[in-house]
């Protein structure tokens, strides 16, 4: 007697329904409304009725070609993301290799993971206050330490120097997120078939060979997820630059999100310009995500799929000739 199979797919739809419903109610309308505003002249504390501009792309043109502040915010966003993400992914991979190495068998892994992840659960406002106090001028802890070590004779105003301000903001982002990246990568390693590591150990592979020949290639999907989420997070970086330095000094830490916030809710309330900047960032994120998908695609699978397609086409041609 044949048993009836159980279809579990419906449970997936049930569990995703609350998110889909919340997205449709609270997110989809604001996204579409923002996209429409970008083509209008909507501005002012009490906005007028929506009116599409004669040149619908005028706001986008003004931002990209006639607004040096927006271009500077794009540059700051890219620099801050690169400076914090490169060491972040490097340290996260190093810690992942350390915690998942069966030969080392690190003791107290749970405690280490909690301590390394802890900066990610501290609120951004708390971290902004903490680092403002650490680098305070003229009597902050860092200045006092440098003076006691004899590194400086006079106090250093770290938060008024463009280079040090950017470096501190990038370090904060790195410090907050490397633990989260590490946890994601460790979860990915735990999903790899243990037989692969056992076979490598039997063949005499050392830890470095195992990591680069087995672990990293098997983490392709997880690395893609990490890169895209980090890129989107970097492009939308707002809380630390705004709460810590409000985009200063001299706009050196003003990211695109800080620029958009300033355009929409400060001064002349340029909602149209803020919406256009948001759409520009959306297009940049989409293009970069597509590029990452292309660069990190499984080339062997793509070649196999291409070969199968050619084989089917050849079979169809042969069948057509016979007919």
Secondary structure, 3 states (H helix, E strand, C coil): CCCCCCCCHHHHHHHHHHHHHHHHHHHHHHHHHHHHHCCECCCCCCCCCCCECCCCCHHHHHHHHHCHHHHHHHHHHHHHHHHHHHHHHHHHHHHHHHHCCCCCCCCCHHHHHHHHHHHHHCCHHHHHHHHHHHCCCCCCHHHHHHHHHCCCCCCCCHHHCHHHHHHHHHHHHHHHHHHHHHHHHHHHHHCCCHHHHHHHHHCCCCHHHHHHHHHHHHCHHHHHHHHHHHHHHHHCCCHHHHHHHCCCCCCCCCCHHHHHHHHHHCCCCCHHHHHHHHHHHHHHHHHHHHHHHHHCCCHHHHHHHHHHHHHHHHHHHHHHHHC
